[in-house]
Amino acid sequence: EFFDEYYADTGNTNPVQDKEARLAEVVAALEQTGDYFHTRGELEWAAKTAWRNAARCPGRDLWRSLRVADERGALTCQEVFDAICRNVRIAFNGGKIIPSATILKQRTKKEEKTTGIRVWNGVLMGFAGFRNDNDEITGDPKNVALTDIAMKMGWKPRFEEF
């Protein structure tokens, strides 16, 4: 289904190879290793399509302009951190925000029992969420649990007036 949609949506105008050859390559990889890897074009199309189809996202009308950073080569924690920081700087663009997505390496079947590298938050920039003594929340309620984890791991927030 993915490849049917990909080739139909791209109009088969700029694929790396024709659909039948690509499907044969994917099937062979799946039979051999249990995994396959998207081409750069497939990855970019998939990211943009996912954003376009995200019904609850108010910014999704910008899906065509999404800049996709293929960072699948970042394998260590430091490389992932550097890739994310680099792409946040590019996306910030001096205050003229560029819609961006950073794609990291998928966990393969061979690696499925390992912990691997994990980015815990759904977005790279957001607001912390704090629950005070009377159970009121300051900040982003979605991030209360993540904020608690970060603080237990040693993060010390700066509390400032808004």
Order of alpha helices (4+ residues) and beta strands (2+ residues): alpha-alpha-alpha-beta-alpha-beta-beta-beta-alpha
